[in-house]
Amino acid sequence: MFVGVDVAARWLDVAFGPSGEVLRVSNPEGIPALLERLPSGAVVGLEATGTYYRPLAYALFRAGFRVYVLNPAAVKAFGRSLLRRAKTDKADARLIARFLSERYQDLTPYQPSDDALALLSVLVRLWDGLTSDWVGVLNRLHAWEYAVPGLSVLVRYVPSTIDDLRARVLREALAIAASDPLLSSWLQAIRSLPGFGPVLGLKVLAYSGDLRRFHSARAYAAFTGLTPRLVQSGEARERARISRVGPSRLRGVFYMAAMVAYRCSPDHRAFVEALVARGKPKKVAFTALANRLARAVWAVCVRG
């Protein structure tokens, strides 16, 4: 049986087949009851919706079910091809079940990350969130202190408190990476490349997951969304833009590393300047360099 699950923050809509019964359970409290309802040998598909899908995917994997975490863009495009007239949670669950039943042979089953890598991923995401919150707090306090002079105490206290928490989370993430042999070797390999320091290296590991699940450097680069997508029809001129299908924060990491590598590596500077000399905008050249760095990361980590 192909089971489709539409994941929301507080509940799960579970379709037992493309046209079967749809059951709603709470997320994540209702997961144990759902596992008991699933028939033996069921194949389950669910979309990668933020972090809300992770408890169910992990529980299904531990229970022995074959699980597929699907790209929401692929499921949405599949739904458009069917000319659907309804867009509800139940309809989405049945759509996922149908998509899975027709496409599962071309998909890669879900495989959870090792415990150390999963914990590192959570800490780096927390650090990223604290960083954006910290900047937001600084901006708001800076604006408010002119209108409300009594906020001067908070201006001195709040930013330092958040900054201390950021530093503590980052130290913990670095300690976890150093204590795990695989993560330590990967972080060291990434830092050997131009443009990468400890923070960018941690972000690559956190947002990439297990690099060994990609069969080639090209496949990993495609996961990042930095690979070009060619658009050509009839006599229309060809246009190529990056696909943007992967984690946006991961693309940001490689773009930042590309700018650093451009400044500190003569070879990478020559690569960018050669593209610019051919008429490419500098932003496009940096994106091409980010693509090259993504392939290099996979090569030094997986192939050594």
N, C-alpha and C positions, 0 to 999 in steps of 0.2 A: 504494500500500500504506500502511495506517495502522499505525504502529509505536508500541508502548507501552513505556516504560522505567520500571522501578521502581528508584529511586535509593537506594543505601545509602552509607555512608561509604567502604567498601572495594571495592564491586563494583556492577555494573549488570546487572539482569536485563532483557533486551530481547526483547519478543514481536513477531514478524513477523506481525502480524494478530491479530484477536481470538481465533482458534483455531489460530494457527500455531506454528511452532517458537519455543522460548525459549532464547536464548543468554545465558550469563553471562560478563562480562568484568570485569577489574579497573578500579577507578575511582581516578585518571584515566589510569593507564598504558595501559589497553586501548582508549582512545578512538580512536587512529589506526586500529587494526585494525577497529574497529566501523564507522568511516566507509567503509572499503573494502567491507564486507559489505552495507551498505545499498543497496537498488536505487535507481536514478535516479528522482527524482520522489517519493520516499517522504515522507510526512507524519508527523512524529515528535511525540509528546506525552510529557511528563514532569512530575512533581509538583514544586512548589517546596518542597524539603526543606532548610531551612537554607541553607547555602552549597554543599552537595555537588552540587547540580544545575548550578551555574554553569559549570564547565569544559565539560561536555557540551553545554549549550545554546549557549554561545559557539562551540564548535568546529563544531556542526551549522550554525549560522547562517553562519559563515565559509565552510563547504563548499557552501553554496547550498541547503540543505534548508529546507523550511518547518517551523518549530518552534513548538510551543504549550507554554507553561509553565502548568500547571493548578493550580487551587486544590485542595489536598488535601481540604478539607471537601466540595467539590462532587463529587469522585470517590468519597468515602466514602458520601455520600448516594445516589449513583447505584448503588453496590454494594449498599446496603441495599434499594433498590427491586427488585433482582434476586433477593433472598432467597438470597444465596450461602451455601453450606455449607462452603466452604474459604477460609482466609485464609493464603496462602503468598506468597512473593515472585513465583513464577511466575504464580500466579493473579492477583496484583495487576498484573503487567505486562500480562496479557491483558485485565484489566478496563480499564486505562488505554487500551489500543488500541481496545476497544469503545466506551468513552466518547467518545474522539476521533472515531471513525467516525460516531457519531450526533449529535455536538454541535459539530463543528468549525466549521460555518457561523456559529454564534453567538459564536465565540471570537475573540480578538484575537491575531494571530501575535506571537511573541516578537521584540523589537527591543532589542539590547543598548544600554546607555548609552554616551555618548561617553567617551573615555578619561579626560578630566579628571573627569567626574562619577563614573565607576567608581572612580577612585583616591580621590576625596573620600569616597565611600561607605565604602570599606575603612578609611580613616583615622579617620573618625568612629565607626565600629563598634569599632575598636581602642581609641579614646579612651573610649568608653562601657564597654568591658570592663575597661580599666585602672581606671576610676573605681570600679566595683563591687568589683574586687579590692583596691583601695586601702582602701576602707571596711572590707572584710572583714579585711585585715591589721591595720588599726588596732584593730579590736574584739578580735581574737585576742591581739595583743601586750598590749593593755591588761589583758586577763584573765590572761594568763600571767605578767606581770611581778610580780604579787603572790605567786605560788606559786614562781617561779624567779627570784630576784633577779639572777642573772647575765645575764638578758635585757635589762638596762637599756641596753646598747650597741646592741642591735638596735632597741629602741624609738626610739632617736634616729636610727638610720641608715636602716633599711628604708623607713619611710614617706616620708622625703624623697627617696629614690631613685626610688620609684614616682611620686611627685608630680612630680619633674623630668621623667620620661619622659612623663607625661600632658601637661605643659606643652609639651614638644617636639613631640608628635604634634599637639596643637591648633594650635600655630604653623604647622606644615607644612600642615595642612588649610586654615587661613585664607590662607596664601600661595597655595595651589593655586586657591582660590576667587577670590582677587584677580587672579591671572594669566590667568584665562579670561574673555573678555568676557561670555559668556552667564551663567556662574555669578556673576560679579561683579554684573551687572545684576539677577539674580534675588535675590541676597542683599541688595542695597541696597533692592530693592522690598519684600522681606519685613520688613526692619528698619524700614521706614517705617510699618508697622502697629503699633498699641499692643500691648504684651506681648512683643515679640520683640527679643532682643538677638543678638549675633553667634553665640553657642553654639546657641541655639534655632534660629536661621536655618540654621546648618550642618546641624543634625539634620533639619530639614524637607527640605532638599535631599538628604541622604544616604538617608533612609528613603522618600522619594517617588520617586526616580528622575527620569526626564525628564517634566516636568509637561506637555509638549506632547502626550503620548500620550492625555491625557484630553480628550474633546470638549467638556466643560462643567464648570463649578464643581460642579454636583450630582454628576457622575460621579466627580470627585476626592474629594468628601466621602464618597461611598459607598465608595471605595477605602480611606479611613482607618478605616472601621468606625464612624464617629460618627453615621451616619444611623439613624433609628428603624426598627425592624422591627415592623410591626403584626401582632398575633395576635388573631383574632376568630373565634368559631365558634358558630353557632346563637344562643342567647340569652345566651351568656357575654359578660361585659363585655370591651371591647377593652383590650388591654394593648400598650404600645409600649416596647420596649427597644432600645438600640443594637445593631447587628448584630455588632460586634466581628470583622468578617471581615478587616480589614487588619492591618498591623504594629502590635503592641501598643505598641512604643516610640514610634511616630509619634502614636498617640492620647495617650500620656503627654505628648509635647511640646506638643500643642495644649491639653491640659487645664492644663498649667503656664502656657502663654501666656494662657489665659483667666483664671486667677487673678491674674496680673500686670496684665492689661488691666482687670480689675474694680477694682483699686486705683488705677490711674493714669488711666483714661479715664472721664469722666462719662457718656458715651453708653453704654458697655458696662456701667457700674454700673447705669444706669437700666434696661437690658435685663434684667439678672439680677434686679433688685429687682421689676420688673414681673411676671416669672414667679413669683417667690416670693410676691408678693401674690395671685396667682391660685391659690395652694395647692401649687405645685411645690416639692419638696425642693431645698435649695440646691445639692446635688450634681448634680441633674438640670438645674438652671438653668446651672451652669457647663459641663455637657456640651453644652447647647444653644449656649452662647456659643463653645465650642471648635469646634462644627460651623460656626458662622458665620465664625469665623476661618479655618477650612480653606478655605471658599469664597472668602474674601477673598484668601488666599494665591494661589490659582489665578488669580483675576481680575487681581491686580496683576502677576503674573509673565507669564502667557500673553496676556492682553488689554491689559496695560499701563495 
